[in-house]
Amino acid sequence: MTDTQYDRAPGDASALPDVERGTSSGALVYNIGLALAVILTAMSFWVANTSLLWPPGVALGLIVLAIAQMGIHLVFFLHVTTGPDNTNNVMALAFGVLIVLLVVVGSLLIMADLNDNMKMGPEIMDLHMQR
């Protein structure tokens, strides 16, 4: 009967002290995130400036490092996890990614369609060459 139930809403501060929760201090988490972010940034500069990699693979390497950098920022600095108290954060992030993808893909499709429709046809090119 000595167990105490702590009822709290997602996002509320915990009633338990840090020692009882068993979590690491915030400064340690931020320092680990900073170290990983600096390492990934240095690796990005190395990948962009090295001649050791196959040249078409440089872009792919930079994309992979950029996605890893986003993951580090989300987990260590924004504290977006898949825990039950972060469901709204994950859903908001997924919705934001969906909207950005729709805007980017839609813009590319519109620009490709405009490019096809704005080309001069062969009959107009022939008229232009005859003058």
N, C-alpha and C positions, 0 to 999 in steps of 0.2 A: 504494500500500500504506500510505499515511499516513492514510487515512480510518479513523477509529475508530468502531465501532458501539457505541451505548449501548443496552443492553437494560435496560428498567425496567418495572415493573408500573404499572398505572394508579393514580394517587394518590401514587406515590413522588416525592420531590424529584428534580429533574433534576440530572444530574452536570455539566452545562455551566454556566458562569457566565452572568449576565444579559447581558453584552456579546455573548457568542457566540450566545446564543439569539435575540437581536434583539427581545426583548420590552421593553415599557416598565416603568418602576418601579411598584411596588404603590401608592405614595402618589399618583401621577398618576391611576391608574385609580380609586382611591377618591375623589379630589377631583372628577373628571369625573362620577362617579356621584352624589356629593353635590350638585353644581351642577344636574344634571338633575332630581334628586329635589326640590330646593327650587323649581325652576322649575315643575315639574308640580304641586306643592302650592300654590304661589301662583296658578297658573292655575285650580285647583279652587276656591279661595276666590273668585276673580274670577267664575267661571262661576256659582257658587251665589248670589252677591250682585248680579249685574248685571241690568239690565232691558233690555239690548240684545238678548238672545237670546229666541227664541220660547219661552214658558214650558214647554210639554211637551218641548222639546228639551233643557232643563237636565239632566234625569235621564240622558238618553242621553249628553250631554257629560261628566257626572261618571263614568258607567260607563266611557267610553272613556279618560278620564284615569286612572281607577283601574287599568285593565288595563295601560296604559302604565307606571304607577308600579310595578306588580308585575314587569313585564318589566325595568325598570331595576334593581330590587332583585335579581332573579335573576341578571342578567348581571354587574353591576358589584360587588355585595357578596357574593353567594353563589357567584359564578363558575360558574354552570350554563351550559354551552355545549353545542353538538352535536358537539364533538370526540370522537375515538375513546376518549380516556381519561375521558370524562364520561358514558359510556353508562349506567352504573348510576345516576348522579344523575338523568339525564333520565327513566329508567324509574321510579325511585322517586317523582319529582315527578308523572309521569303517573298512577301508581297512586294517589297521594294525592289528586289532583284527581278521579279516578274515584270514590273512596270518598266524598269530600265531596259530589259531585254525586248519588250514589246516596242518601245520607242526606237531603240537602235535598229532592230530588224525591220520595223515598219519604215523607217527613214531610208534604209538601204534599198528596200524593195521599191519605194517611191522614186528614189534617184535612178535606179536601174531602168524603171519603166519610162521615166522622162528622158533618159539617155537614148533609149530605143526609139521613142516617138519624135525626138528632135533631130534625128539623122536625116540628111537629105537623101531623097530617093535617087535611083540611077537616072531617071528621065530628067530630073532637075540638074543633075551633074552633067548630062550630055548637053543640055541647053547652055549651061554655063561655059562649057569647053568650046562650043561652036562660035561664040562671039569673038 
